[in-house]
């Protein structure tokens, strides 16, 4: 389904959902950013203090997997809403950021190593 869905379509779906509920007054940039952080922390709750084996098991458990997917969807909802409300082209922004990161973290320095990060 990801391969068939455009980001613009997702943004429109979020806009329609929010418009139907008259939520614009609750969705300032600050409020949406708070929502992103709040929902992100709810993703983290699933993984905190878990071993890699436990985490793999969670993704194999349909109920736990759905809970994790729901939290990821909540984060995506807030990201899409922020981008939709403030006319941010997510595809362009991601492409630009990857280009910046390619310069900041060249393959020959970064591949398979976190040495650069440990020097900070």
Secondary structure as the mmCIF struct_conf table of DSSP 4:
data_model
#
loop_
_struct_conf.conf_type_id
_struct_conf.id
_struct_conf.beg_label_comp_id
_struct_conf.beg_label_asym_id
_struct_conf.beg_label_seq_id
_struct_conf.end_label_comp_id
_struct_conf.end_label_asym_id
_struct_conf.end_label_seq_id
HELX_RH_3T_P HELX_RH_3T_P1 UNK A 2 UNK A 4
HELX_RH_AL_P HELX_RH_AL_P1 UNK A 7 UNK A 21
TURN_TY1_P TURN_TY1_P1 UNK A 22 UNK A 22
HELX_RH_3T_P HELX_RH_3T_P2 UNK A 24 UNK A 26
HELX_RH_AL_P HELX_RH_AL_P2 UNK A 29 UNK A 47
TURN_TY1_P TURN_TY1_P2 UNK A 48 UNK A 49
HELX_RH_AL_P HELX_RH_AL_P3 UNK A 52 UNK A 60
BEND BEND1 UNK A 61 UNK A 61
HELX_RH_AL_P HELX_RH_AL_P4 UNK A 62 UNK A 85
TURN_TY1_P TURN_TY1_P3 UNK A 86 UNK A 87
HELX_RH_AL_P HELX_RH_AL_P5 UNK A 90 UNK A 104
TURN_TY1_P TURN_TY1_P4 UNK A 105 UNK A 105
HELX_RH_AL_P HELX_RH_AL_P6 UNK A 107 UNK A 110
TURN_TY1_P TURN_TY1_P5 UNK A 111 UNK A 112
HELX_RH_AL_P HELX_RH_AL_P7 UNK A 115 UNK A 118
TURN_TY1_P TURN_TY1_P6 UNK A 119 UNK A 119
#
